[in-house]
Amino acid sequence: MQNDLPGTGADDDAAYAFREHRLSWVAYGDAVLKGGVAIAISVALMLSPRWITVAPITAQVLFYAGIAFALCALALSIYRLCYLRRVRLYTDQDGVWCYRGILPWRRGIVGTNWRDVRQASYGTGFVRWVTKAYPINVDNRFTDTDPITLAHVHRGHEFVGHVNAWRNRMLRQDDETLR
């Protein structure tokens, strides 16, 4: 059985190397599934005058409403897929960061410095274990308003182990400098 904790194997440098993680294919599948359901509802709305008897003007309104709903659902699905592609979760010498956003006014980096990280955690479960897509949460020890929370991070359990190992390493270094 392999131990994934840093400091227990020959490749300590690899365990402490800075990392970048992206979202799993499960996040993309979720976006495609939701978009497909929305488009199916809009097609049903467009075809509903064939199944039920309505006035001709109502049939036209339902048809055009279905087209508008389908176009909106398609546009939102494309936006969501592009957004998911831009999400990057990474660590560097300063802390844990998440870059996300497409539109210029929504694009940016959120994160926490190493000295401010309380802990990192992830959710478990059979489906998450099979797909290797874990929800992660990196908490700030001073505020509860700015945690980094992402669902479906590819190998998120490894990222959480990496963040907690770095946090413990920084705490040990701070403890040694105080002595």
Backbone bond lengths (Angstrom), bond angles and torsions (degrees), N, CA, C in turn:
res aa  C-N    CA-C-N  psi(-1)  N-CA   C-N-CA  omega(-1)  CA-C   N-CA-C  phi
1 M - - - 1.448 - - 1.520 108.53 -
2 Q 1.303 117.08 132.32 1.454 122.41 -176.41 1.521 110.07 -91.07
3 N 1.335 115.77 136.53 1.452 120.92 176.50 1.514 108.45 -95.99
4 D 1.323 117.93 124.14 1.462 122.14 -176.03 1.514 113.66 -89.67
5 L 1.322 117.79 1.89 1.456 119.68 -176.98 1.529 110.71 -79.01
6 P 1.334 117.18 139.62 1.462 119.83 175.84 1.520 110.44 -65.14
7 G 1.310 115.56 148.00 1.447 120.46 178.70 1.508 113.17 90.19
8 T 1.316 118.98 1.85 1.456 121.54 -178.28 1.515 112.51 -116.32
9 G 1.305 117.62 2.40 1.456 119.86 -178.45 1.510 111.06 -136.53
10 A 1.301 114.94 -178.19 1.461 120.47 -178.25 1.520 112.10 -78.24
11 D 1.305 117.45 -18.73 1.460 119.88 -175.51 1.532 111.05 -104.31
12 D 1.345 117.31 56.19 1.460 121.27 178.68 1.521 111.63 -62.72
13 D 1.330 117.22 -37.39 1.462 120.08 -179.09 1.520 111.04 -62.65
14 A 1.322 117.26 -37.58 1.463 120.68 178.47 1.525 110.85 -67.75
15 A 1.326 117.27 -33.65 1.461 120.21 -179.65 1.521 111.41 -70.38
16 Y 1.338 116.48 -31.89 1.461 119.94 -178.84 1.520 113.54 -95.28
17 A 1.332 118.18 0.65 1.463 120.98 178.19 1.527 108.88 -66.88
18 F 1.308 116.69 146.74 1.451 120.50 179.89 1.516 109.64 -70.94
19 R 1.330 115.91 146.62 1.467 121.07 -171.67 1.512 112.10 -127.38
20 E 1.335 113.68 159.42 1.457 121.83 171.81 1.518 107.43 -132.14
21 H 1.306 116.33 131.42 1.460 121.67 178.93 1.519 109.35 -123.59
22 R 1.323 114.27 149.27 1.467 121.60 176.48 1.513 108.55 -119.30
23 L 1.300 114.95 176.53 1.459 119.67 178.99 1.525 110.35 -79.59
24 S 1.304 115.64 153.01 1.458 122.96 -177.82 1.525 111.54 -79.01
25 W 1.310 114.94 168.06 1.459 120.42 176.89 1.528 110.74 -63.43
26 V 1.319 117.53 -20.91 1.460 121.29 179.83 1.530 110.08 -63.95
27 A 1.335 117.58 -36.89 1.464 120.91 178.14 1.525 110.58 -63.83
28 Y 1.326 116.41 -40.89 1.468 120.41 178.08 1.524 110.66 -67.56
29 G 1.330 116.70 -41.78 1.470 120.57 177.71 1.516 111.78 -62.11
30 D 1.322 116.77 -38.13 1.453 121.41 177.41 1.527 110.75 -63.22
31 A 1.331 116.89 -44.10 1.472 120.74 179.64 1.530 110.95 -65.85
32 V 1.317 117.06 -41.44 1.469 120.66 179.48 1.525 110.64 -66.32
33 L 1.321 117.10 -40.82 1.464 121.08 179.39 1.528 111.24 -63.63
34 K 1.328 116.84 -45.06 1.469 119.77 178.65 1.526 111.12 -64.61
35 G 1.322 117.12 -40.19 1.466 120.28 176.99 1.514 111.59 -64.69
36 G 1.334 116.96 -40.14 1.459 120.77 178.48 1.519 112.28 -64.13
37 V 1.324 116.60 -39.48 1.476 120.17 178.06 1.528 109.94 -65.34
38 A 1.330 117.22 -42.61 1.465 120.31 179.67 1.531 111.24 -63.97
39 I 1.320 116.69 -40.81 1.469 119.73 178.57 1.530 110.54 -68.19
40 A 1.343 117.81 -37.67 1.464 120.51 176.99 1.529 110.81 -63.12
41 I 1.321 117.20 -38.73 1.470 120.20 177.60 1.518 109.90 -65.03
42 S 1.326 117.04 -40.39 1.467 119.44 -179.65 1.528 111.45 -67.88
43 V 1.330 117.45 -36.76 1.471 120.13 176.84 1.527 109.79 -65.96
44 A 1.338 116.44 -39.40 1.469 119.53 176.76 1.521 110.71 -63.92
45 L 1.324 116.10 -36.48 1.463 119.97 177.26 1.532 110.26 -65.81
46 M 1.325 117.46 -39.90 1.476 120.80 179.51 1.524 111.48 -67.67
47 L 1.338 116.57 -35.99 1.462 120.22 -176.57 1.527 113.59 -91.54
48 S 1.315 118.56 -2.89 1.466 120.56 -176.73 1.527 113.65 -60.28
49 P 1.339 121.82 -32.86 1.473 118.53 177.58 1.527 112.95 -63.32
50 R 1.316 118.88 -19.80 1.471 120.30 176.93 1.525 111.68 -75.41
51 W 1.341 116.27 -25.27 1.453 120.06 -176.78 1.517 112.92 -95.38
52 I 1.320 116.68 -27.71 1.458 119.88 -179.31 1.532 108.39 -125.51
53 T 1.303 116.01 154.64 1.460 120.82 -179.11 1.526 109.02 -88.12
54 V 1.344 114.75 120.06 1.465 120.44 178.29 1.520 107.71 -137.26
55 A 1.310 115.17 166.08 1.464 120.74 177.34 1.530 109.09 -67.29
56 P 1.342 117.13 151.18 1.471 119.71 -179.06 1.522 113.46 -56.92
57 I 1.307 118.72 -37.82 1.467 120.28 179.58 1.524 110.55 -67.22
58 T 1.324 116.79 -37.03 1.468 121.05 177.71 1.526 110.33 -67.23
59 A 1.315 116.45 -37.63 1.461 120.71 177.84 1.526 110.28 -62.61
60 Q 1.332 116.84 -41.83 1.463 119.70 178.03 1.526 111.34 -65.61
61 V 1.315 117.17 -42.00 1.464 120.81 179.42 1.529 110.13 -62.24
62 L 1.332 116.78 -44.10 1.463 120.04 178.68 1.522 111.46 -63.90
63 F 1.318 116.98 -39.16 1.463 120.54 -179.95 1.533 110.66 -64.73
64 Y 1.326 117.44 -48.49 1.464 120.26 -179.16 1.534 111.92 -70.04
65 A 1.321 117.22 -32.76 1.466 120.18 175.05 1.524 110.29 -65.39
66 G 1.329 116.43 -39.20 1.462 120.57 176.82 1.515 111.95 -63.94
67 I 1.340 116.89 -41.57 1.466 120.34 177.65 1.529 110.28 -63.76
68 A 1.329 116.78 -45.07 1.469 120.18 179.65 1.529 111.03 -62.49
69 F 1.328 116.32 -42.20 1.459 120.51 179.14 1.530 110.86 -65.51
70 A 1.336 116.86 -39.70 1.471 120.47 178.39 1.523 111.34 -64.55
71 L 1.333 117.09 -42.18 1.464 119.88 179.00 1.527 111.64 -65.51
72 C 1.337 116.48 -40.93 1.469 120.04 177.39 1.531 110.93 -64.56
73 A 1.320 116.57 -42.77 1.462 120.41 179.42 1.528 111.10 -64.26
74 L 1.320 116.82 -40.06 1.461 120.67 178.04 1.525 110.74 -65.83
75 A 1.325 117.34 -44.15 1.469 120.92 179.19 1.526 111.06 -63.47
76 L 1.320 117.32 -43.05 1.465 120.20 178.94 1.522 111.79 -66.78
77 S 1.322 117.57 -35.56 1.464 120.78 177.58 1.527 110.95 -66.05
78 I 1.314 116.47 -43.18 1.471 119.99 178.04 1.529 110.14 -64.36
79 Y 1.334 117.17 -43.08 1.466 120.69 177.70 1.524 110.46 -60.51
80 R 1.323 116.71 -44.82 1.474 120.58 -178.93 1.523 111.11 -62.79
81 L 1.323 117.63 -42.37 1.461 120.04 178.60 1.526 111.65 -64.41
82 C 1.323 117.07 -40.76 1.475 120.32 176.76 1.518 110.90 -65.59
83 Y 1.321 116.47 -38.66 1.465 120.67 178.55 1.530 110.45 -63.86
84 L 1.321 117.12 -45.96 1.463 120.67 -179.75 1.522 111.04 -61.26
85 R 1.311 116.23 -34.64 1.464 120.27 179.68 1.527 111.53 -67.23
86 R 1.327 118.15 -26.96 1.461 122.25 -177.31 1.527 114.01 -86.41
87 V 1.313 118.59 -13.01 1.465 120.83 -176.42 1.527 109.40 -72.79
88 R 1.348 115.21 126.53 1.464 122.50 177.70 1.526 108.20 -131.63
89 L 1.297 116.73 129.64 1.455 122.99 176.69 1.519 106.10 -113.34
90 Y 1.321 117.19 121.46 1.461 118.42 -175.50 1.521 111.58 -146.72
91 T 1.331 113.94 163.04 1.455 121.92 174.29 1.519 108.23 -120.69
92 D 1.312 115.48 150.09 1.451 121.38 171.82 1.519 107.76 -143.16
93 Q 1.319 117.55 -168.58 1.459 120.08 -176.15 1.522 112.70 -66.76
94 D 1.324 117.36 -16.06 1.465 120.95 -178.07 1.521 114.07 -94.56
95 G 1.334 118.44 -29.39 1.458 119.29 -178.08 1.507 113.70 165.85
96 V 1.329 115.13 -156.04 1.459 124.29 -178.61 1.521 107.09 -109.33
97 W 1.337 117.48 131.29 1.453 121.24 -172.30 1.519 110.47 -137.42
98 C 1.323 114.59 152.07 1.459 121.51 175.77 1.521 107.97 -131.38
99 Y 1.326 116.06 118.29 1.462 121.67 176.34 1.514 107.38 -99.99
100 R 1.329 116.21 130.96 1.461 119.70 179.20 1.513 109.93 -157.17
101 G 1.321 115.07 160.25 1.457 121.16 175.46 1.512 112.56 118.64
102 I 1.324 115.46 148.80 1.464 122.68 177.15 1.517 109.68 -114.57
103 L 1.311 115.50 -52.28 1.456 120.27 -177.38 1.529 109.94 -71.56
104 P 1.322 117.84 141.88 1.467 120.35 -174.04 1.529 114.26 -56.86
105 W 1.310 118.75 -34.24 1.450 120.79 -178.90 1.522 112.76 -82.53
106 R 1.321 118.11 -8.97 1.465 122.27 177.73 1.526 112.76 -111.21
107 R 1.313 117.26 -8.41 1.455 122.09 -176.23 1.524 109.68 -79.46
108 G 1.325 116.29 140.06 1.450 118.64 176.83 1.512 113.21 169.97
109 I 1.314 113.49 -177.21 1.451 121.96 -178.13 1.517 108.56 -119.07
110 V 1.314 115.28 132.18 1.461 121.23 170.90 1.513 106.89 -119.68
111 G 1.322 116.21 149.93 1.445 117.36 -179.02 1.504 113.02 179.72
112 T 1.314 113.52 -174.12 1.456 122.53 -177.26 1.521 108.84 -139.65
113 N 1.326 116.35 135.57 1.459 120.74 174.04 1.522 109.85 -69.49
114 W 1.332 116.14 156.41 1.464 119.98 -177.83 1.517 111.61 -58.35
115 R 1.325 117.47 -38.33 1.468 119.66 -177.34 1.534 112.18 -69.15
116 D 1.344 116.74 -17.79 1.456 121.02 -177.97 1.526 114.15 -101.59
117 V 1.320 118.31 -2.78 1.471 121.15 -178.46 1.523 109.40 -75.50
118 R 1.325 116.58 123.80 1.461 120.75 175.34 1.525 109.32 -81.83
119 Q 1.312 115.99 -54.75 1.457 121.42 178.52 1.516 109.08 -168.62
120 A 1.305 114.65 162.10 1.457 121.20 172.15 1.525 106.83 -117.95
121 S 1.317 116.26 143.28 1.459 120.01 -179.14 1.522 109.41 -143.69
122 Y 1.316 115.43 162.71 1.464 121.29 177.80 1.514 109.51 -142.11
123 G 1.324 115.69 157.56 1.452 122.00 178.50 1.520 110.22 -89.96
124 T 1.311 115.51 147.71 1.456 120.49 -179.37 1.521 110.70 -114.57
125 G 1.294 115.46 168.89 1.457 122.15 178.09 1.520 109.78 158.71
126 F 1.309 115.96 163.11 1.462 120.05 -176.99 1.527 112.19 -64.58
127 V 1.331 117.11 -47.54 1.467 120.41 -178.82 1.528 110.00 -63.78
128 R 1.320 116.63 -39.98 1.468 119.83 177.86 1.519 111.27 -64.44
129 W 1.321 117.08 -39.45 1.455 120.83 178.83 1.529 110.98 -66.41
130 V 1.325 117.36 -41.79 1.461 121.66 -179.32 1.529 110.79 -66.04
131 T 1.311 117.29 -43.54 1.471 120.73 -176.78 1.522 112.91 -87.58
132 K 1.329 118.21 -10.24 1.475 123.10 -176.85 1.525 111.30 57.24
133 A 1.327 116.31 34.78 1.460 122.86 179.11 1.524 107.66 -120.92
134 Y 1.326 116.15 104.83 1.454 121.75 -173.67 1.525 111.17 -112.86
135 P 1.333 117.08 143.07 1.467 118.64 170.08 1.523 108.45 -79.44
136 I 1.329 117.15 135.01 1.457 120.46 -178.98 1.520 109.96 -119.97
137 N 1.324 114.39 157.47 1.453 122.18 178.52 1.528 107.45 -145.23
138 V 1.333 117.17 122.78 1.460 122.40 176.14 1.524 106.36 -114.05
139 D 1.330 115.78 114.24 1.463 121.53 -174.68 1.515 111.51 -92.85
140 N 1.331 114.71 144.71 1.451 122.60 172.75 1.517 107.10 -91.77
141 R 1.333 118.61 134.38 1.462 119.85 -175.44 1.523 113.44 -77.59
142 F 1.327 118.08 -14.94 1.457 120.36 -178.33 1.525 113.19 -98.88
143 T 1.324 117.62 -32.37 1.467 120.25 -179.76 1.514 109.54 -130.12
144 D 1.312 115.24 145.96 1.459 120.25 175.99 1.523 111.19 -96.50
145 T 1.326 116.99 3.73 1.456 119.97 -174.73 1.515 113.45 -92.13
146 D 1.311 118.98 -16.47 1.465 120.84 -173.71 1.522 114.92 -121.40
147 P 1.323 120.20 46.13 1.464 117.19 175.66 1.530 110.56 -76.37
148 I 1.303 116.04 152.78 1.461 120.57 171.93 1.518 105.61 -89.11
149 T 1.315 116.48 115.29 1.455 122.03 -178.52 1.520 108.52 -126.19
150 L 1.316 115.98 120.84 1.455 121.38 178.08 1.518 109.47 -136.36
151 A 1.319 116.23 141.46 1.461 121.13 175.09 1.525 108.77 -100.45
152 H 1.293 116.73 151.33 1.465 124.50 173.40 1.528 113.37 63.14
153 V 1.336 117.92 43.31 1.463 121.04 175.81 1.516 108.26 -80.02
154 H 1.323 116.56 126.23 1.457 121.23 179.77 1.525 109.47 -64.71
155 R 1.307 116.20 122.74 1.461 123.72 -176.44 1.521 111.37 54.55
156 G 1.307 115.22 44.98 1.458 121.64 -179.87 1.518 112.83 -62.93
157 H 1.328 117.02 -29.69 1.462 119.62 178.09 1.523 110.98 -63.85
158 E 1.330 117.48 -35.46 1.461 120.53 176.80 1.527 110.52 -70.48
159 F 1.319 116.65 -38.42 1.456 120.11 178.38 1.523 111.04 -63.14
160 V 1.318 117.24 -42.82 1.465 121.64 179.13 1.530 110.21 -63.32
161 G 1.323 117.74 -42.70 1.463 120.65 176.35 1.519 111.70 -60.95
162 H 1.318 115.91 -40.79 1.466 121.23 178.76 1.529 110.58 -63.97
163 V 1.323 117.86 -46.45 1.466 121.42 -179.01 1.525 110.50 -63.74
164 N 1.316 117.85 -44.78 1.458 120.10 -179.73 1.525 111.68 -67.09
165 A 1.336 117.73 -35.09 1.467 120.49 176.62 1.525 110.51 -65.13
166 W 1.329 116.38 -42.90 1.462 119.59 177.66 1.513 110.94 -65.55
167 R 1.298 117.58 -40.30 1.460 120.87 178.51 1.516 110.47 -61.26
168 N 1.321 117.40 -45.78 1.463 120.95 178.61 1.525 111.23 -64.78
169 R 1.313 116.97 -37.38 1.461 120.81 178.21 1.526 110.26 -63.82
170 M 1.328 116.59 -43.12 1.466 120.31 178.57 1.526 111.18 -65.59
171 L 1.327 117.73 -39.01 1.464 120.51 178.14 1.521 111.37 -64.61
172 R 1.341 116.60 -39.82 1.465 119.73 177.34 1.520 110.89 -64.60
173 Q 1.320 117.38 -40.69 1.468 120.68 178.79 1.518 110.80 -64.75
174 D 1.341 117.16 -41.45 1.457 120.18 178.43 1.523 110.86 -65.22
175 D 1.329 116.80 -38.61 1.458 121.69 179.36 1.525 110.96 -64.91
176 E 1.346 116.18 -39.14 1.466 120.03 179.57 1.530 111.40 -69.50
177 T 1.328 117.94 -34.53 1.466 120.25 -179.90 1.517 111.40 -73.42
178 L 1.340 118.83 -24.51 1.451 121.60 178.17 1.514 112.08 -76.94
179 R 1.303 118.02 -21.07 1.484 120.75 -177.01 1.479 111.97 -81.71
